[in-house]
């Protein structure tokens, strides 16, 4: 093994893309599970660890842990291969490889998933040593996912999908919002301390004892701006965790009638118990149209979450709701401009804030 790895690291020999290496059970069997063999095993691993690190700079190198065995099913010639010995060999390999690559960027990855799979499937082994074919297929699929997902970058939930690297804009945004949060707390603390000092001096000048009253200091424009940036930063952090950090894996949607209609019935029942009276006497007044749009938003949200676009009747009715929602939104803006006559930039920014959201989404979260 050492000679083969050394030949890959020297000269212009074509290197494999993935190297999966491992050893222990044959050493245990040949040396009848002696402690001297374990000592020599540690020496051998220590000698090939630098070569594996060097090879890891250009290839994916995995050290596969030895699988547990079913000791009751082992033949007499394999009785010395115990799980206690296997664990000792595995611990030695992990300790040496981790300590060797601690100060190196190129690390040998420990492929421990095979051991976890073997713990669940070793009882199905025919001889107590070799895993069933289904376990080997699962190991192969996981290994291919580890390598291929870095290239293919699938958008659905996949095993071993790597973390995408941070872009320059994301790093700058993180620094900006971090400074905004720190600045907000510093300014807020200074402002409140000054308010307490001024208030105590004012009370001393008056010289009268007053009943304690609850009052809050006036908030400056800068403090309000930083507070808004803090909230925006927290929202964008949540977006990043959901959309890019692989914390919440994406799922494929499989539509069923129950997944769509049960939530609708649920919110309809809740709506019966939450009613309010209105002073408006006109038909389709502002409060009624707002409630109508709210119900449509809930239905459209359930439609997207449940993947109901695959069911044609639901899809057609949702298209009608979307058209009605867009008409009401446009009519509401027209009525406001017609009645109020307010065409200022502030109003335009209020009603077109969705453009800011789309821009932020494209800048910071696009793939």
N, C-alpha and C positions, 0 to 999 in steps of 0.2 A: 504493500500500500504506500509506503514511504517513497519508494522508487518511482512509482507511477505518479504520485502527486508532484514529486520533484521534477519529473520530465515535463509536466504541464506548466510549471512555473519558470522553466528555463527555455531559452531559444524562442523560435517562432512556431512552435508546435500549436496546432489548432486546439483551443481549450474548449471544453464542454460548457454549455450554458448553466447547467445544474449539476452539482456533485452531491450525492447522498452517500455518506460513509458511516460505518458503524462496525463494532466488533466487541465480542465478550463471550458469547456462549461457546464458541469453539475453543477458546482459551481455557474456559472452565472445564470443558469435557476432557481435553487432551492432558491437562495437568491435574485432573481429578479434584478440582476445586481447592487447590493449595493456596496458602497465603503468599508464597513466593511468586506465584503466577500473577497475583494481583499487584504485587510490588513492581514486577517487570512490566505489567500493563500500564501502570502509571508512568513509568519511564518512557515507554513507547509513545504514549499520548503526548507527553511533554516534548518529545523530539519532533513530532509531526505538527504540533500546534502552530509554530511559526510558518511552516509551509502552507497550512490551511488558511492562515490569515493573509498571506501573500496572494494566494489563489482567490480569496474572497474579494479582492479588489476588482477583479474582472469577471467573476462568476458568482453564482449563488451557491454557497457551500452549506450543507446541512449535515449535522451529526445526529444520526438517528439513535435514540435510546433503545436499549434492548427490551423486548417485550417480555412480560411475565409468562410463566409457564403453569400448566396444570400438573402439579407434582404427582398427583395420584395416577395420572394416565401415562407418565413417562416410563419408557422401557428401562430395564436394568442397566443398560449401557449409558443411560442419560440421567440416572438418579442423582448424580453429583451436581446437576444444573438446578439449583434451588433458587427460589425468589430472593432469599437473603443474599446470596452471592451476586445475583443479577443487580439488585439494588446497590450493592457495594461498588460494583463496576460502573454503574450509571452515575452514582454520586461522584466517583473519582473523575470520570470524563467531564462532567459538567463543571466541577470545581476547577479543573486545570484549564479548560477552554475559556471559561469566564475570566479567570485571573490573567490568562495570557492576552486576551483581546480587550482588556479593560481600558488600556491607553491607546487603542487603535481604532480608527474609524471603520476599517473593514473587519467585521465580526463574523465568526462562524455561528450560524443559527442552530439552536438545538431543536430538533424535530421531535417534540415530546407527544404530539397528538397520536402517534402510532401506539405508544404505550397506553394511553388512555382508552383507545379503541380496543386494544388487546385485553384490557382488564374486564371489558364487558362481553367479549366474544371468545375468550380462550376456552370456555367450557364447551364450545362447539368444535374444538380442534379434534382431529382424528387421532393424533398421537401425543397430545399434550404440549407439543413444542411449536409446531407450525400453525399459523393462523388460517382460518377458512378463507376461501377466495373472496367472499364478500367484504371482509375486512381489508384485504389487500387492495381491492378496487376502491374502497373509500379513502384509503391512504393516498392512492395515486391521484384521485380526483382533488383532494385537498392540496396536494403538492402542485398539481397543475394550476389550481386556482391561485396559489401563492405567486406563481411565476407569471401567469397569463393576465391576471387582473391589473398588474402594473402597466401592461401594454394596451389592453382592450378598454380599461376603465368603464366597466358596466355601470349603467345608471340604476339598476335594480339591486335589491339586497343580495349580495353574493358573499360566499365564505372567503375570508382572508383578503378582503378588499383593502388595499393600502391607503394610508392617510395622504390626501393630496397636499403638496407643499404650499406654503403661504406665498401669495403674490406680494409684490412691492406695495400695491395700493392697500392691501389688507394690513400689512405691517404698519404703514403710515396711519391708517385709520385707527388701528389699535393704540398707537402712541398718542394720537390726538384725543381720543375719548378717555384714555387713562389720565392724561394731563387735565382734561376737563373735569373729571371726577375729583382728582386731587385739588384742583383749583377751587372747585365749588365748596368742598369741605373746609378748605383753608379760609376762603373769603367769608363763608357762613359763620365760622367760628370767630373770626376777628370782628365781624359785624355784630354778633350777639354779645361779645365781651364789651365792645364799645357802648352798646345799648345799655347794658347793666351798669357800667360806670357812670354814664350820663344820667341815668334814672336815679341812681343812689345820690349823686351830687345834687340833683334837682330836689329830691326829698329832704336833703339836709338843709338846703337854702330856705325852703318853705318853713321848716321847723315844726311842722304839725304831723301828728300821727294820723295816718290814713288807713283805712281798711285795705287789705291787700286785694288788688284787682288783677285779673288775668289780662295781660296785654302782650302783644307780639311786636317785634321790631319791624320797621318798614323794610321791604325787600328791594334791593337796588336792581337796576336794569341788568347789570353784569351778572348778578347772582341768579336772576331769572333765566338769562341766556345760558349760563353754565348748567343750571338745573335741567333745562330742555335738552342740552347736549348729553347730559348724564342719562336721561331717560332714553334718548335715541341710541346711545351706546349700548345700553342694556338690551334694547330691542334687537339691535343688530347682532349682538353676541348670541342671543337666543336663535336668531335666524341662522347664524353660522353653525351653532351646535346641531341644529335640526337638518341643515342642508349640506354641510360640508365635513363635519367632524366624525361621521360614521357612528355617532352616539345613538341615533335613532335610525335603524336600517329602513330603507324603502321596501315596500311590500307590493306584490302584485295583487290587483283587485279581482275578485271573483264575485260577480253580481248574483245576488239572490233576492227574491221579492221581500223576504223578511228583513234583510239588512237595509232596505230602503223604506218600506212602509211602517215598520215598527217604530223607528225614531220619529216619523211624522205623526203617528198616532200619539206617541208619548208627549210631544211638545203641544199637540192640540189639547190633550187632557190637562196639561199644566196651564195652558192659556185660559181655560175656563175659570180657574181659580184666581187669576190675576187680571182683573178688569178695573178700569178707571172711568169715571164720568168726565165728560167734556162739556165746556160751556159753549162750544161752537154749535150753531144751528144749521149751517150750510151743509149740503151734501158734498162728500169728498173734500172735507176741509183738511187743513194741514196735518192735524193729529191723525185723522183717518188714513191719509195717504202715507204718512210716515209708518204707521202700523202695518199697512199693506206692504210697503217695501220691506219692512222687517221680516214679515212672514215669508216673503219671496226669497229673501236672503237666506233664511234658515233652510228652506226647501232646496235651494240651489246648492247650499253647503252640503246637505245630506246627499244630494245627487252626485256631487264630485267625490265625496268620501266613500260612498258605496259603489262607485263605478257603474252607475245606472245608465250611462250613455250607450251601453251595449243592448239595452232593451228599448226598442224603437218607440212604443207608445209613450214611455216616460221621457225619452229624448225629445219627442215632438212637443209635449206639454211644457217642458223646461224651456224650449226655444220661445214659446209664447210668453212665459214668465220673464225671460231675459228682455224680450222686446218691450213688454209692459214696464219693466223697471227702467229701461233706458228712456222710454217716453216720459215717464213721470219725473225722472231726474232732469231731463231737458226742459220740461214744462215748468218745473219748480224754479230753475235758474232763470228762465225767461220771465216768469211772473215777478220774481224778486227784482230783476233789472227794470222791468216795466213799471212797477209800483214805486220802488225806492229810488230808482235812478242812480244807484251807486255802481259806478264802473271803475272804482279805484283798484290799485294794484293789490292792496291788502285783501279785498274781497276775492279777487281772482286767485290769489295764492291760497286762500281758504278752501275754495271749491275745486282747485286743481292740484291739491297736495298729492294726488295719486301719481302725477308725473314725477314728483320727487322720489316716491317709493320705487317706481319702475327704474329710474336712473340709478338709484342706490343698488337695487338688485342686480342690474346689469354690470355695474362697476365692480362690486365687491364679491359677488357670489356666482358669477358666470364661470363655466368650466372652460 
